[in-house]
Amino acid sequence: MWITQNIFLYLFFTSAFFLPNPDFCQLQGHFKLNGMYQDGVFIIGGLFEVQNLEVFPELSFTMEPEQPKCEEFYMASFQLAQTMVFAINEINNNHNLLPNITLGYQIYDNCLRLGVAFRAAIALISGTGETISNLNCTGPPPVIGIIGDSGSTQSIAISSVLGLFKVPMVSYYATCSCLSDRKKYPSFFRTIPSDAFQVQAMIQILRYFGWTWVGLLYSDDDYGIYAAQSFHQEMQLFGGCVAFSEILPYDNNRRDIQRIVKVIQASTAKVIVAFSTDLFFLMDELLMQNVTGKQWIASEAWTTTPILHSSHFLPLLGGTLGIAIRRGEIQGFHDFLLCLHPDNNPKNNMLKIFWENMFECKFETGDREMKEEKLCTGQEDLSSTNTAYTDVSQLRASYNVYKAVYALAHALHDLMQCEEGRGPFSDNTCADITNLQPWQVVHYLQKVNFTTGFGDHVSFDENGDALAIYDVMNWQPSSDGSIIVRTVGVVDEGAATGKVLTLDEDALYWNFETRKPPRSVCSESCPPGTRRARRKGLPVCCFDCLPCADGEISNTTDSAECFLCPNDFWSSPENDRCVPKEVEFLSYEEPLGISLTTASLLGTSFCAFVIVIFAHHRNTPVVRANNSELSFLLLLSLKLCFLCVLLFIGRPQLWTCQLRHAVFGISFVLCVSSILVKTMVVIAVFKSSRPEGKAAIKWFGSAQQRGTVVVLTFMQVVICAVWLSTAPPTPHKNHQYIRSKIVYECAIGSVAGFAVLLGYIGFLAALSFLLAFLARKLPDSFNEAKFITFSMLIFCAVWIAFVPAYVSSPGKYAVAVEIFAILASSFGLLVAIFAPKCYIILLHPERNTKKAIMGKETKLK
């Protein structure tokens, strides 16, 4: 809205100032502006904030409006204006830059008000001559460009109008990122980096110290609003969060200030970023309420503001980190400032105002009321003063003014170096010095490229922005208790090393008891092994740290999610890395494996012991009864049953997986078939003892017994051969039983093959049990069937219980169950069948006679 009104005012005044006289144009009126003037071939305009307009004159429009009167003189700002004067004089004395061309200047005071600044800009571009008789309007424009304005709001309004006429404007202090819009402000340039770069520089500091939870304060103007918008965007990209965002009241309303103080007190953020030019009232209120313990980050607008450097603010603002404009040095500038003297030229009335404020005197005006006041002579000695005007130790804004003037001078110099026929304009023409157009200066200004005497490179990018480089400042206590601002680092976007931020940490002062930088995070970082879980209703920086689930890891700090480990890996106890899974199998080294191996060897030893006993007493009736050859075959098969257990223990390999079930199946069939034949022999012998069954034993002699065992065993061999040739067991890594371990087992390959193998053993065992059960009541002399019945009862009970136990046991315990079943059934057969015979042979040899056995038989008859 302001911009629209200003454009209208400009067009109105520029049309109303000239009368429609066919011979000449006459200026209708003048703005009352304080300024400084020097004539030259080309004039450079300047806008500076030298004074402040406290109160606007009343606009009742019942009489001619009074001209605004500016008050409260700023010495530091007047130094900026003198920097422009110094730079122009230095250029005029430089024979290598603009030779034979003298530059002049017209500088106006904008009184820190947009209205005054806009009037001054109109005066600069329209000129101040009383009449213009040359209606062709040839010759140079009133000004070839304007240095200023310092405020973003003023620069937005003025450059929007100047852009219509392509008049170049080079600001030394306007930082609003909005001014980088070339479509809206085509002729705007600046020697101070944009707020976009300033915000990025501040983000670099926040990132350096790990501050992700910060408060934001900004002024209610274009500078603050655009900077805040940019800051929010950059914080999102950085991964940080804004704890609170408050607009500072334009009129410093105490109620609003107190509300902001309460917000700062309630916030957990230890770091506060502020974009403003006026923080005095806020800081004063914070001190009154003793709100300390905060780390302040200052924008360039108040980093070097002396009003906050008193000892009064040290407890609050000590340790403040700020971004400041690049400090420079200007040779001879201090001497130039001390040589200044006022004159009587009305166009230089700003010099008199400066003199009166510096020496607290008044120049003679003929007014009687001035007799009692101290009069100025104009010969007072500036070297005896000590103010911001003569302080050249921190030339920051002044250095930007210096670069802005030289940028215009270099643009004009390059323009004059143009060779006809090789120019940049239409038909390869060059600019006509006698009829110079402002847009032609803009063309060359865009391509300016030079280095200052201080060694800084000056050029503009496609948006008219200067190379981003800042000094990082730290507010430290001085010897007298006040605050002194020291340079502790630099932020250089164009650093050759690629390191944008460089800080001297040893030079930093921290206003905390620990003398270390504070922690400012909503939530502490999540360590490896955990993931972030955002707290509902809070910014992304506020989160809880949840441990990763088993089998998942996070190996970085603040991981957003956990990642599954590969199949053969599992999470470490800390869940921060994947480690190879523990491979589980029934090992010889573990207690269970040792116990089962011991039992296997013990059973094998018992079998061997019984074989030795039977071999030694092979001619005794107990051994010879019921075919001793079958007894030895049974003992051999039991020995194989005990030994096959060893194939089930140890790391599964292809050959052990294929052999274990085959050896197990064949050994048990050999064992059970031997028992079956023994049972059949018992029945045949009993029948042969009766007249009607004397031929039974003849048809079931030793050859038939051996043949039966071989045939029954061969059938199991065939079953195993078919199984191993079609779907053999193989080593297999099982991840399903226990997710944290690899169960290394033998996959049976074919369930049907394994079922047939077990089923065949079960069939023979059931048949043996049935025959033995039917023969259990035969006479004692022949009745080995009782022991066979008991042994087969144990055998069947073990293997019936084996099936559910095997299915429900995980991993290596399934193997242990199978081994236990083999051992239990083997020991059952060994003990039930051979223990009674060994008892007689060893402990009651008197009963180991044919007579004793036959005696029982006779008795029974």
C-alpha positions, 0 to 999 in steps of 0.5 A: 500500500505504501509503495502504491501511494509513493508511486502516485505521489512521485508521478503527481509531484513530477507532473505538478512541478512543471508549468506548461510553458512552451519556452521553459519549465519552472520548479513549483516548490522545494522540499525542506531537506538537510543535506550536503552538496558538491558540484561535478560532471556527474552527481551521485545522490545519497540518503542517510539517517543523520537525524530523527523525525520525532513528530510529524507536523499537523496536516489539517490542510486549513493552511499550507502544511509545515515542512517536517523538522528533524531532531536528535543528531546521530554522529555515527550516521553522519560518519556514513555520509562523510564516507561518501564524500571522502570516497568521491574526493578520493576518486576525483584525485585518482588519475586511473579511475574516471580520468578527466571526470569530476564526480559531485554529490547531493546528500540528503538526510532521511530523518529515519522516516519513509516520508522524508526519505521518499521526498529526498529521493524525488528531489534527487531524481527530479533535480533542484534547478529552478528552471529548465529551458532546454525542452529536449532535456539532453545532458546527464540526469540529475543523479547517475545513481543513489547511495542508500537507503539504509532501511529496508522499508525505505529502500523497498518504496524508493527502489520500486519507483526508481526501478520504473525509470531504471535509476540505479540505487546501491544500498549499504545497509538494506538487507531485506531478502525481498529486495533480491527480486529482480522483477520488482526491483530491477535497478537495486543493488547493495554492498551488504549481504541479503538477510537470506545470507545473514540467516544462513550465517546464523544457521551455521552458528546454530549448527556449529554448537548443536542448538536446535531449539531456539526462540525468535524475536523480530521487529514489526517491519519489512526487515524483521518480517522477511528475516523471520520468514527466511529464518523459519525456512532455513531452520526447517532445512537445518532440522531445528525448531523455533520454540517461540516466535514473537513480533516486537511491538513497533511502539514498544508498548509495555504490556506487549513487552511484558507478555514477550518477557513471560514467553521467554521465561516460560520457554525451555529454549536457551538460545534466542535469535533477534532481528531488530534495530531497537531492543532497548526496552525489551532488554530493560524489561528482561533485566527488571524481571531478572531473566538471565541465562539465555544465549542471544544471537544478534542480527547485524542490525544490533550486533554493534549497537552501542546503546546496549553496551553499558555495564548495566546489560552485561549480566543479560547480554554478556556472551552474545554472539552476533553477525556483523557486517564485514569490517574494513579499513579506509586509509586516510579517512580519520584525518579527513574526518578531522579536517571538516569545517562548515561553510555558508552554502545553504546546500551544506546545512547538514554540516552546520547542524553537525557542528552545532551538535558536536560542540553544543553551540549555535551559529550566528543567525541574527536572532536576539534570543541567541545572545545567551547561547554559546556561538560557533565560530566554525574553527573548533578543533575536531581532534579534541572530540571523542565521539562515534563520528571520529571512531574508525576502529569499526568501519562496517557500514562506512566500509559498505558506503565506501564500496557502494560509491566505488561500485558506481564509479567503476561502472561509470569508468567501464561505460566510458571505456566503451569502443564504438562498434563494440558496445553492449547496446543495440547495433553495438553502440556505446552510451552517449556521455552527453545524453547518459541514460540511467539504465545504461549505468545499470548495465555496467553496474551489474558487471562491476568487478574490482578489489578494494584497497583493503583487499575485499572483492566487490561484485554483484550476482544476478540479483544485485546482491554482494558476496556474503561475508560476515564477521562473527562478534562476541560481547565480552566484559571490558576492564571498566565493566562495560561490554566490548564487542570482539571479532571471534570468527568469520562466515564466508560463503565464498571461502576457498577452503569450503569451510563457511564458518570459522570460529576461534573457540578460545576467544569466545566468552560464555556468560554461564557458570560453566563458561561453556556453550549452553545446550539448547535442544527440546529433546536430547539426541537419541543415541545409536540403538534408539529411534526418534518418536515425535511427541504429539502436538509438538515440533519435530525437535521434541521427541522421545527415544525408543529402543530398537526392537530385537533384530533391528539397529540404528547406528547413527545419532537421532535416527528416525527409524531402526533397520532390520539386520540381514538374515544371518545377523542379529542386533548387538545388546546395544542395538547399534550394530549387526553381529553374526547370529550365534549358530546353535547345534548340539555340540560335543562341548556343551553339557547336554552334548557331553551327557548324551555322548557319555550315555552313548559310549556307556551303552556301547561299553555295556553291549561290548561287556555283554558280548564278552560275557556271552562269548566267554560262556557261549557253551552254557545253556543260557547262552545257547538257548534260543539261538545264541547267534541271534543274541550276538546279532542283537547285541551287535545291532544294539551297539550300532544303535548306541554308536549312531547317536554320535552322528547326531552330535556336532555341527551338521554336515552333508555326510552326517545328515545323510548317514544319521537317519540311515544308520539309525533306521537300519540299526534299529530294524536289525535290532527289532528284526532280531527280536522278532525272529527270537520271538518266533523261535520261542514260539516254534520251540514250544510248538515242537515240544508237542507231538502235533508240532514236532515239524515246526522247528524243522522249518524254522532252523538257523538258516531261515532265522538268518534269512528272515533277519537279512530280508527284513533289514534289506527292506529298510536298506531299500527305503533308505536308498530311495530316500537318500537318492530322491530327497536326502537330508541336508544341513539347513540354517533355520531362522524360524525357531529362535530369531536371534540364533541360527539353528543349524540342523539337518533338514530331513528332505522328505517327510514321507521318507522319514515317516516310512523309515519310522513306520517300518521300525514301528511295524516290526516293533508292534509285530514283535510285541504282539507275538511276545505278548501272545507267548508270555504264558509259555512254560518258564523253561522256554519263556524268554518271551516275557522279557521280550514283551517287557523290552518291546513295551519299553521300546514302543512307549519311548517311540510313541512319546518321541513323536509329540516331544520331537515336534514341540522341541525347538532347535537342538533340543529336537535332536536331543529328544531323538537321541534320548529316544534312541538311547532309552529304547536301546537301554530298555532292550539291552537291560530287559533282554540281557540283564536276567541272563547276565544275572544267572551267568555271573551271580547264579552259575548253578542255574546255568545248566541244562538240567536246571532248565529241563528240571523246570520244564519237567516240573511244569509237565 
